[in-house]
Amino acid sequence: MQENIQPIDPVAFSLGPLAVHWYGVIIGVGIALALWLAMREGDRRGLEKDLFADLMLWAIPIAIVSARLYYVLFQWEYYSQYPGDIFAIWKGGLAIHGALIGAVITGYVFARKRGISFWKLADIAAPSILLGQAIGRWGNFINQEAHGGEVSRQFLEGLMLPEFIINQMYINGTYYHPTFLYESLWNIIGVFVLLSLRKVNLGRGEIFLSYMIWYSIGRFFVEGLRTDSLMLTDTLRIAQVISIGLILLAITLWVYRKRKGYSEIRYLDEEPKPKKSANKNKKKKVKK
């Protein structure tokens, strides 16, 4: 017998003919809090106050486009039949790995143009990225997507979940694993881990590489529970393959940068001052 449980209305409010969806509101809140955290730390680390705001002006639209493009490409069988849905991002379908690719490329180009170390920028931004991802998963919750396999109501109640989460996991007569919640909690814990690593004073780039490893481990296991994964083959989930690849890449870069001495500058170190050339010193002596 189907229970009479009404899902949360995906529309937060309307402005005339314009419907503002909770999905967009939640993503916006995640971006705002992530930006605040990055700007706060960037100021402490001696960067320009508006640096991350300037970066976001480029990174956010590029990340959204790349996240959507990534998702559409792997779901092309559907979108080739319904091309009008390609732009309906309020329905969900923003792949985090696609967003990360776009954001990292944007961050690298931005850092080069501003004459700033990309790794310094990435280290400061790492906790913010994870915070944004943790909040963003609640947009999937509202849309009743990114869930796992079937479970019983008793199972969900055994997790001591609030009633509104249990009810929202009731979809078309069946209860499902709240995998959005598992990943969100993993990411929130990761934010505190990364913030703690700042005090450890790791080598430059190592906080960002820690983020890659932490997020990928959690995503690999959570993805195994999901029922809506993007698939590479009938049995191979794309997100799990990407997660393993990112872990191996992060470890490789960590070792390589260590051996090359690129991580000798540590997170809390001041920027090294340029050495004065011998010729300049001689000129100053002549003037005296």
Secondary structure in CASP SS format (residue, H / E / C, confidence):
PFRMAT SS
TARGET T0000
AUTHOR 0000-0000-0000
METHOD secondary structure of the structure
MODEL  1
M C 1.00
Q C 1.00
E C 1.00
N C 1.00
I C 1.00
Q C 1.00
P C 1.00
I C 1.00
D C 1.00
P C 1.00
V E 1.00
A E 1.00
F E 1.00
S E 1.00
L E 1.00
G C 1.00
P C 1.00
L E 1.00
A E 1.00
V E 1.00
H E 1.00
W H 1.00
Y H 1.00
G H 1.00
V H 1.00
I H 1.00
I H 1.00
G H 1.00
V H 1.00
G H 1.00
I H 1.00
A H 1.00
L H 1.00
A H 1.00
L H 1.00
W H 1.00
L H 1.00
A H 1.00
M H 1.00
R H 1.00
E H 1.00
G H 1.00
D H 1.00
R H 1.00
R C 1.00
G C 1.00
L C 1.00
E C 1.00
K C 1.00
D C 1.00
L H 1.00
F H 1.00
A H 1.00
D H 1.00
L H 1.00
M H 1.00
L H 1.00
W H 1.00
A H 1.00
I H 1.00
P H 1.00
I H 1.00
A H 1.00
I H 1.00
V H 1.00
S H 1.00
A H 1.00
R H 1.00
L H 1.00
Y H 1.00
Y H 1.00
V H 1.00
L H 1.00
F H 1.00
Q C 1.00
W H 1.00
E H 1.00
Y H 1.00
Y H 1.00
S C 1.00
Q C 1.00
Y C 1.00
P H 1.00
G H 1.00
D H 1.00
I H 1.00
F H 1.00
A C 1.00
I H 1.00
W H 1.00
K H 1.00
G C 1.00
G C 1.00
L C 1.00
A C 1.00
I H 1.00
H H 1.00
G H 1.00
A H 1.00
L H 1.00
I H 1.00
G H 1.00
A H 1.00
V H 1.00
I H 1.00
T H 1.00
G H 1.00
Y H 1.00
V H 1.00
F H 1.00
A H 1.00
R H 1.00
K H 1.00
R H 1.00
G C 1.00
I C 1.00
S C 1.00
F H 1.00
W H 1.00
K H 1.00
L H 1.00
A H 1.00
D H 1.00
I H 1.00
A H 1.00
A H 1.00
P H 1.00
S H 1.00
I H 1.00
L H 1.00
L H 1.00
G H 1.00
Q H 1.00
A H 1.00
I H 1.00
G H 1.00
R H 1.00
W H 1.00
G H 1.00
N H 1.00
F H 1.00
I H 1.00
N C 1.00
Q C 1.00
E C 1.00
A C 1.00
H C 1.00
G E 1.00
G C 1.00
E E 1.00
V E 1.00
S C 1.00
R H 1.00
Q H 1.00
F H 1.00
L H 1.00
E H 1.00
G H 1.00
L C 1.00
M C 1.00
L C 1.00
P C 1.00
E H 1.00
F H 1.00
I H 1.00
I H 1.00
N H 1.00
Q H 1.00
M C 1.00
Y E 1.00
I E 1.00
N C 1.00
G C 1.00
T E 1.00
Y E 1.00
Y E 1.00
H C 1.00
P C 1.00
T H 1.00
F H 1.00
L H 1.00
Y H 1.00
E H 1.00
S H 1.00
L H 1.00
W H 1.00
N H 1.00
I H 1.00
I H 1.00
G H 1.00
V H 1.00
F H 1.00
V H 1.00
L H 1.00
L H 1.00
S H 1.00
L H 1.00
R H 1.00
K H 1.00
V H 1.00
N C 1.00
L C 1.00
G E 1.00
R C 1.00
G C 1.00
E H 1.00
I H 1.00
F H 1.00
L H 1.00
S H 1.00
Y H 1.00
M H 1.00
I H 1.00
W H 1.00
Y H 1.00
S H 1.00
I H 1.00
G H 1.00
R H 1.00
F H 1.00
F H 1.00
V H 1.00
E H 1.00
G C 1.00
L C 1.00
R E 1.00
T C 1.00
D C 1.00
S C 1.00
L C 1.00
M E 1.00
L C 1.00
T C 1.00
D C 1.00
T C 1.00
L C 1.00
R E 1.00
I H 1.00
A H 1.00
Q H 1.00
V H 1.00
I H 1.00
S H 1.00
I H 1.00
G H 1.00
L H 1.00
I H 1.00
L H 1.00
L H 1.00
A H 1.00
I H 1.00
T H 1.00
L H 1.00
W H 1.00
V H 1.00
Y H 1.00
R H 1.00
K H 1.00
R H 1.00
K H 1.00
G C 1.00
Y C 1.00
S C 1.00
E C 1.00
I C 1.00
R E 1.00
Y C 1.00
L C 1.00
D C 1.00
E C 1.00
E C 1.00
P C 1.00
K C 1.00
P C 1.00
K C 1.00
K C 1.00
S C 1.00
A H 1.00
N H 1.00
K H 1.00
N H 1.00
K H 1.00
K H 1.00
K H 1.00
K H 1.00
V H 1.00
K H 1.00
K C 1.00
END
